[in-house]
């Protein structure tokens, strides 16, 4: 039996929630409502004007189909024209948390919806953020160990202390142990061989973190017509050369645009998601000390760790000579993406949706209209045993967010017989009322005795509380089995008080429920557009 799929609203900052709801000033920082067909038609007209056949061929050279169907659709895109829906993510170990899967499935469904609406080929594209260099964020996988209980984190070793892009970071020798251990845990859920074989094939010690990640994603989504792209792909770097050069030449102007937009956001009552650094380019250089942000120094540029300086002319020459050695930062990456691909929409998580509000003018500086920011699906996979435990305890998924001791206390309180709960409440009330009257009377005789009586009252209340706690502890002992089941459910649904999709990996659930789980999840993604009458 498949798990219950609980779809939730995507939660984010006030800026993101106002944008998605169409409230206040938030929509003015974006370019079109996320479900407005007219916004997508306007964006299609813009990208169609920028992407002739030669531009589509350059885009296609940077795309990798996951299936024969995807390859055929890519051919049609080049021959007939069309557009793309993109999403992207860092290269998490074994695909990382579930929200990566949610983003991809949303992009696939949205592309299908837009193709029906617009009458042109619309390709779903997943951008592997292979140039990111924070290994601590992607070197691990989290899953629930059913045998021992609780969440287990498995990590690969850090072999190089430098902040290298994941496209240059080796998986390392201990990955074989990690894959084996992961396989043991996943085997507790069901048939593991197919999935672990694909992971073993990808995660060889000599592979890169980014290359292995993309291989696993390709295998996982081979049943879908998905296109993949690698941020470090030489074809993509060559196609993005004008953006990298434009940033090097106009970095100061772009900094002003970003600061001005961020200040407007703040005046509107919102926070900027990403800090705008003064005298810093939206470019990284990949040098001997790893991936480094370029900073303005003495009229030129410097990579501080490597102590390498470039004049303006030298920097532009270096980018032309080797664009693979340079990469965009979080602000410039979406511009690169929309420059290389005819992007109608970007499927975003809440953090991404927030920083898109800061970069509209940066798109315009490169002659591009910002794509529509579309929310990824947010969902929870609720195993049958977790569902049963929640029903028995009378809890909802969100009730599992607090620490387990608070949840256990709540359950115990709710299981105190009504007459006993009323008795404890009456006891506390009588203590307070009785001492209040007595303290008033004593105050007339000797006011100095009031504090002493107050202390006695507090001790009496503590005694009543202790008696109540003894009852609660006994209920917890009596219902220890239920509490263990709730704790197991919490490990799946709110591990460590964090939403499931931000922590746990997809493969145990695939082992338990089979590959149709992805289709079932995709069917839950809400990509419906608003009827035209809404915007008439």
ROVEX-190810 format. One record per residue (C-alpha): residue number from 1; residue in one letter; x, y, z. Coordinates in steps of 0.05 Angstrom, whole numbers, plus 5000, padded with zeros to 4 digits. Each point is the difference from the previous one (the first is absolute). Layout:
  pos  code     u     v     w
  NUM     a     X     Y     Z
...
! end
This chain:
  pos  code     u     v     w
    1     x  5000  5000  5000
    2     x  5027  5069  4981
    3     x  5008  5054  5053
    4     x  4950  5055  5008
    5     x  5026  5062  4964
    6     x  4983  5062  5039
    7     x  5009  5063  4958
    8     x  5014  5062  5040
    9     x  5002  5074  4982
   10     x  5071  5023  4985
   11     x  5020  5044  5060
   12     x  5051  5054  4996
   13     x  5016  5071  5021
   14     x  4945  5054  5000
   15     x  5027  5022  4932
   16     x  4990  4932  4969
   17     x  4933  4987  5031
   18     x  4975  5069  4978
   19     x  5026  4987  4929
   20     x  4965  4933  4995
   21     x  4935  5030  5028
   22     x  5005  5063  4957
   23     x  5000  5046  5062
   24     x  5031  5067  5013
   25     x  5063  5025  4966
   26     x  5031  4931  4991
   27     x  4975  4986  4929
   28     x  5033  5064  4974
   29     x  5069  4969  5012
   30     x  4984  4942  4952
   31     x  4979  4997  4927
   32     x  4931  4969  4999
   33     x  4956  4959  5044
   34     x  5021  4927  5004
   35     x  4935  4971  4973
   36     x  4981  5055  4951
   37     x  4997  4973  4928
   38     x  5010  5070  4972
   39     x  5066  5006  5037
   40     x  5025  4936  4968
   41     x  4977  5022  4931
   42     x  5038  5066  5009
   43     x  5062  4963  5023
   44     x  4995  4951  4941
   45     x  4997  5059  4952
   46     x  5062  5029  5031
   47     x  5041  4936  4998
   48     x  4977  4983  4930
   49     x  5028  5067  4977
   50     x  5068  4985  5031
   51     x  5008  4926  4981
   52     x  5009  4985  4927
   53     x  5021  4932  4976
   54     x  5073  5013  5013
   55     x  4985  5020  5072
   56     x  4957  4938  5009
   57     x  5056  4957  4974
   58     x  5047  5031  5051
   59     x  4950  4986  5054
   60     x  4989  4929  4977
   61     x  5076  4987  5001
   62     x  4998  5011  5076
   63     x  4941  4954  5012
   64     x  5001  4926  5017
   65     x  4936  4959  4989
   66     x  4979  4948  5052
   67     x  4959  4960  4950
   68     x  4989  4987  4926
   69     x  4937  5042  5006
   70     x  5039  5057  5029
   71     x  5051  4995  4943
   72     x  4944  5003  4948
   73     x  4968  5060  5034
   74     x  5068  5035  5001
   75     x  5006  4988  4925
   76     x  4931  5031  4990
   77     x  5020  5059  5043
   78     x  5059  5014  4955
   79     x  4960  4989  4935
   80     x  4934  5032  5019
   81     x  5016  5050  5055
   82     x  4973  5000  5071
   83     x  5021  5016  5071
   84     x  5020  4969  5066
   85     x  4980  4996  5073
   86     x  5061  4995  5045
   87     x  5016  4983  5071
   88     x  5065  4984  5034
   89     x  5034  4976  5063
   90     x  5067  4987  5032
   91     x  5031  4932  4990
   92     x  4976  4964  5063
   93     x  5026  4930  5016
   94     x  4955  4948  4966
   95     x  4955  5059  4978
   96     x  4998  5030  5070
   97     x  4933  5018  5033
   98     x  4932  4986  4970
   99     x  4988  5072  4979
  100     x  5047  4989  4942
  101     x  4952  4948  4974
  102     x  4941  5046  5014
  103     x  5032  5056  4959
  104     x  5014  4955  4940
  105     x  4930  4970  5000
  106     x  4969  5069  5004
  107     x  5042  5023  4941
  108     x  4979  4939  4959
  109     x  4926  5011  5015
  110     x  5004  5075  4988
  111     x  5034  4990  4933
  112     x  4944  4952  4980
  113     x  4947  5051  5021
  114     x  5034  5057  4963
  115     x  5009  4959  4937
  116     x  4924  4988  4999
  117     x  4986  5073  5015
  118     x  5049  5031  4951
  119     x  5001  4950  4944
  120     x  5076  4995  4995
  121     x  5052  4950  5025
  122     x  5017  5015  5072
  123     x  5058  4961  5029
  124     x  5010  4987  5075
  125     x  5073  5014  5017
  126     x  5037  4983  5064
  127     x  5062  5043  5013
  128     x  5053  4965  5042
  129     x  5034  5054  5041
  130     x  5067  4965  4991
  131     x  5041  5062  5012
  132     x  4977  5010  5071
  133     x  5058  4989  5048
  134     x  4969  4989  5069
  135     x  5015  4926  5010
  136     x  4971  5001  5071
  137     x  4931  5011  4969
  138     x  5002  4941  4952
  139     x  5048  4947  5028
  140     x  4946  4961  5038
  141     x  4935  4963  4994
  142     x  4947  4992  5055
  143     x  4952  4943  5007
  144     x  4960  4963  5054
  145     x  5030  4936  5027
  146     x  4939  4957  5012
  147     x  5038  4949  5041
  148     x  5034  5046  5050
  149     x  4950  5057  4994
  150     x  5016  5073  4986
  151     x  5034  5037  4944
  152     x  5069  4977  4977
  153     x  5048  5046  4963
  154     x  5053  4970  4954
  155     x  5055  5044  4973
  156     x  5058  4995  4952
  157     x  5069  5025  5022
  158     x  5029  5068  4983
  159     x  5065  4985  4963
  160     x  5018  5072  4981
  161     x  4991  5059  5048
  162     x  4994  5050  4943
  163     x  4931  5026  4980
  164     x  4998  4963  4934
  165     x  4940  4999  4954
  166     x  4963  4934  5004
  167     x  5019  4989  4927
  168     x  5072  4995  5024
  169     x  4988  4964  5066
  170     x  5014  4926  5002
  171     x  4951  4955  5034
  172     x  5057  4965  5037
  173     x  5016  4929  5022
  174     x  4953  4995  5059
  175     x  4940  5006  4954
  176     x  5000  4924  4991
  177     x  4988  4992  5075
  178     x  4947  5054  4998
  179     x  4963  4967  4942
  180     x  5003  4933  5035
  181     x  4973  5028  5065
  182     x  4947  5039  4963
  183     x  4980  4935  4964
  184     x  4992  4964  5066
  185     x  4953  5054  5026
  186     x  4960  5004  4936
  187     x  4993  4925  4998
  188     x  4957  5005  5064
  189     x  4947  5033  4956
  190     x  4996  4951  4942
  191     x  5033  4982  4934
  192     x  5065  5038  4999
  193     x  5042  4968  4945
  194     x  4979  5044  4942
  195     x  5009  5065  5037
  196     x  5066  4983  5035
  197     x  5029  4975  4934
  198     x  4987  5067  4967
  199     x  5032  5036  5059
  200     x  5061  4953  5000
  201     x  5009  5010  4925
  202     x  4999  5076  5009
  203     x  5037  5009  5065
  204     x  5068  4971  4985
  205     x  5059  5027  5041
  206     x  5029  5034  4938
  207     x  4934  5034  4980
  208     x  4985  5072  5017
  209     x  4944  5018  5047
  210     x  4965  5037  4944
  211     x  5009  4946  4948
  212     x  4975  4945  5045
  213     x  4940  5042  5022
  214     x  4979  5013  4928
  215     x  5008  4927  4981
  216     x  4953  4979  5056
  217     x  4949  5053  4982
  218     x  5003  4977  4927
  219     x  4986  4928  5021
  220     x  4946  5019  5049
  221     x  4961  5041  4949
  222     x  5012  4955  4940
  223     x  4925  4988  4998
  224     x  4987  5074  4989
  225     x  5017  5045  4942
  226     x  5048  5043  5040
  227     x  5060  5039  4976
  228     x  5062  5010  5043
  229     x  5053  5053  4998
  230     x  5065  5007  5038
  231     x  5021  5070  5021
  232     x  5073  4982  4985
  233     x  4986  4971  4931
  234     x  5049  5032  4950
  235     x  4943  5009  4950
  236     x  4959  5037  5052
  237     x  5061  5042  5020
  238     x  5013  5019  4928
  239     x  4927  5020  4990
  240     x  5001  5042  5063
  241     x  5064  5038  4982
  242     x  4965  5066  4984
  243     x  4968  5001  5070
  244     x  5066  4986  5035
  245     x  5034  5054  4959
  246     x  4943  5048  5011
  247     x  5005  4990  5076
  248     x  5075  5012  4999
  249     x  4990  5065  4961
  250     x  4940  5027  5037
  251     x  5007  4971  5070
  252     x  4995  5068  5034
  253     x  4936  5018  4963
  254     x  4971  4932  5017
  255     x  5017  5009  5073
  256     x  4962  5066  5000
  257     x  4939  4967  4968
  258     x  5000  4944  5052
  259     x  5009  5048  5058
  260     x  4945  5046  4976
  261     x  4952  4942  4991
  262     x  5017  4972  5069
  263     x  4988  5069  5031
  264     x  4932  5004  4965
  265     x  4983  4931  5028
  266     x  5018  5024  5070
  267     x  4959  5064  4992
  268     x  4941  4956  4980
  269     x  5008  4962  5066
  270     x  5038  4938  4974
  271     x  5069  4973  5012
  272     x  5052  4987  4946
  273     x  5014  4925  4996
  274     x  5073  5008  4980
  275     x  5048  5055  5023
  276     x  5029  5044  4945
  277     x  5075  5007  5012
  278     x  5032  5066  4986
  279     x  5056  5000  4947
  280     x  4989  4926  4983
  281     x  4985  4972  4932
  282     x  4945  4949  4990
  283     x  5056  4954  4976
  284     x  5044  4947  5030
  285     x  5068  4980  4974
  286     x  5022  4927  5006
  287     x  5073  5005  5018
  288     x  5053  4962  5040
  289     x  4964  5015  5066
  290     x  4933  4978  4976
  291     x  4938  5040  4979
  292     x  5009  5072  5021
  293     x  4956  5062  4994
  294     x  5034  5057  4962
  295     x  5005  5066  5037
  296     x  5016  5070  4974
  297     x  5070  5023  5021
  298     x  5039  5061  4975
  299     x  4959  5005  4936
  300     x  5007  4926  4984
  301     x  4978  4934  5029
  302     x  5029  4952  5052
  303     x  4990  4928  5022
  304     x  5022  5010  5072
  305     x  5018  4929  5021
  306     x  5042  4988  4938
  307     x  5026  5072  5001
  308     x  4988  5004  4926
  309     x  4984  5068  4970
  310     x  4970  5017  4932
  311     x  4994  5066  4965
  312     x  4933  5010  4967
  313     x  5030  4982  4932
  314     x  5036  4939  5030
  315     x  4936  4975  5031
  316     x  4961  5004  4935
  317     x  5057  4967  4963
  318     x  5003  4943  5051
  319     x  4924  4989  4994
  320     x  5005  4997  4924
  321     x  5058  4952  5004
  322     x  4970  4952  5050
  323     x  4927  5013  5019
  324     x  4998  4934  5038
  325     x  5046  5032  5052
  326     x  4946  5051  5018
  327     x  4931  4991  5028
  328     x  4940  5044  5018
  329     x  4978  5012  5072
  330     x  4929  4990  5025
  331     x  4977  5066  4969
  332     x  5030  4989  4931
  333     x  4986  4926  4993
  334     x  4926  5010  4981
  335     x  5021  5051  4949
  336     x  5049  4951  4969
  337     x  4945  4948  4998
  338     x  4951  5046  4965
  339     x  5053  5023  4952
  340     x  5019  4929  4979
  341     x  4930  4971  5001
  342     x  4932  5030  4979
  343     x  4974  4995  5071
  344     x  4926  5013  5012
  345     x  4999  4983  5073
  346     x  5047  4980  5056
  347     x  4972  4951  5051
  348     x  5025  5026  5066
  349     x  5002  4983  5073
  350     x  4984  5055  5050
  351     x  5072  5025  5007
  352     x  5010  5004  4925
  353     x  4933  5034  4990
  354     x  5022  5053  5049
  355     x  5066  5018  4967
  356     x  4968  5003  4931
  357     x  4965  5063  5026
  358     x  5068  5033  5005
  359     x  5024  4987  4930
  360     x  4947  5024  4951
  361     x  5042  5060  4978
  362     x  5061  4955  4991
  363     x  4962  4959  4948
  364     x  4981  5065  4965
  365     x  5072  5023  4999
  366     x  5013  4941  4954
  367     x  4938  5012  4957
  368     x  4960  4944  5032
  369     x  4932  4999  5032
  370     x  5001  4962  5066
  371     x  4966  4932  4995
  372     x  4937  4985  5039
  373     x  5017  4974  5069
  374     x  4957  4939  5013
  375     x  4996  4965  5068
  376     x  5024  4929  5006
  377     x  4953  4949  5030
  378     x  5006  4987  5074
  379     x  4979  4931  5023
  380     x  5008  4949  5055
  381     x  5002  4925  4989
  382     x  4961  4969  5058
  383     x  5014  4926  5009
  384     x  4941  4957  5020
  385     x  5028  4986  5069
  386     x  5012  5075  5012
  387     x  4929  5015  4977
  388     x  4972  4949  5049
  389     x  5041  5028  5058
  390     x  4977  5071  4985
  391     x  4927  4978  4998
  392     x  5007  4962  5065
  393     x  5031  5060  5035
  394     x  4952  5050  4968
  395     x  5057  5040  4970
  396     x  5013  5035  4934
  397     x  5067  5000  4963
  398     x  5016  5071  5023
  399     x  4991  4977  5073
  400     x  5065  4961  4993
  401     x  5043  5062  4993
  402     x  5014  5012  5075
  403     x  5051  4958  5038
  404     x  4977  4930  5017
  405     x  4995  5013  5074
  406     x  4950  5056  4986
  407     x  4960  4955  4954
  408     x  4999  4945  5053
  409     x  4977  5049  5053
  410     x  4944  5024  4954
  411     x  4977  4929  4986
  412     x  5001  4982  5073
  413     x  4960  5062  5019
  414     x  4948  4985  4948
  415     x  4993  4929  5028
  416     x  4988  5022  5072
  417     x  4927  4981  5016
  418     x  4956  5061  4996
  419     x  4976  4996  5072
  420     x  5072  4995  5024
  421     x  5022  5060  4958
  422     x  4941  5039  5028
  423     x  5020  4978  5070
  424     x  5072  5026  4993
  425     x  4974  5065  4970
  426     x  4951  5008  5058
  427     x  5056  4985  5050
  428     x  5044  5054  4972
  429     x  4942  5050  4999
  430     x  4982  4984  5072
  431     x  5072  5009  5022
  432     x  5005  5068  4966
  433     x  4932  5023  5024
  434     x  5008  4974  5071
  435     x  5068  5032  5010
  436     x  4976  5065  4968
  437     x  4945  5008  5051
  438     x  5046  4980  5057
  439     x  5054  5049  4977
  440     x  4950  5057  5000
  441     x  4979  4984  5071
  442     x  5072  4992  5024
  443     x  5021  5066  4969
  444     x  4953  5036  5048
  445     x  5035  4966  5060
  446     x  5073  5001  4977
  447     x  5019  5019  4928
  448     x  5068  4968  5009
  449     x  4967  4931  5001
  450     x  4971  5008  4929
  451     x  5065  4980  4966
  452     x  5007  4938  5044
  453     x  4929  4979  4982
  454     x  5016  5012  4927
  455     x  5059  4953  5005
  456     x  4955  4947  5032
  457     x  4949  5009  4944
  458     x  5055  4989  4948
  459     x  5024  4937  5036
  460     x  4928  4974  5000
  461     x  4994  5014  4926
  462     x  5066  4964  4988
  463     x  4974  4941  5039
  464     x  4938  4998  4958
  465     x  5043  5005  4937
  466     x  5045  4943  5025
  467     x  4939  4956  5011
  468     x  4976  5016  4929
  469     x  5068  4984  4971
  470     x  5000  4932  5035
  471     x  4935  4984  4965
  472     x  5029  5023  4933
  473     x  5062  4958  5010
  474     x  4957  4940  5014
  475     x  4959  5012  4937
  476     x  5065  5005  4959
  477     x  5023  4933  5029
  478     x  4933  4970  4985
  479     x  5000  5027  4928
  480     x  5075  4989  4987
  481     x  4984  4960  4938
  482     x  4960  5056  4969
  483     x  5054  5051  5017
  484     x  5053  4956  4966
  485     x  4956  4997  4938
  486     x  4991  5076  5002
  487     x  5075  5009  5007
  488     x  5010  4954  4940
  489     x  4948  5040  4961
  490     x  5035  5065  5019
  491     x  5066  4973  4973
  492     x  4965  4992  4932
  493     x  4956  5062  4999
  494     x  5037  5052  5041
  495     x  5071  4974  5012
  496     x  5034  5043  5052
  497     x  4941  5048  4996
  498     x  5016  5015  4927
  499     x  4951  4986  4943
  500     x  5012  4932  4967
  501     x  5014  5028  4931
  502     x  5059  5041  5026
  503     x  5035  4940  5033
  504     x  4984  4931  4975
  505     x  5021  4965  4936
  506     x  4952  4970  4949
  507     x  5032  4931  4991
  508     x  4972  4965  5062
  509     x  4930  5019  4978
  510     x  5014  4976  4929
  511     x  5023  4934  5029
  512     x  4936  4995  5041
  513     x  4950  5023  4948
  514     x  5033  4991  4932
  515     x  5014  5047  4942
  516     x  4926  5018  4992
  517     x  5010  5043  5062
  518     x  5031  5054  4955
  519     x  4939  4999  4955
  520     x  4954  5004  5060
  521     x  5039  5059  5027
  522     x  5000  5035  4932
  523     x  4924  4992  4997
  524     x  4995  5040  5064
  525     x  5038  5061  4974
  526     x  4952  5057  4991
  527     x  5020  5035  4935
  528     x  4931  5023  4978
  529     x  4997  5069  4969
  530     x  4947  5050  5016
  531     x  4942  5007  4951
  532     x  5008  5059  4953
  533     x  4938  5033  5030
  534     x  5038  5011  5065
  535     x  5044  5050  4963
  536     x  4949  5030  4953
! end
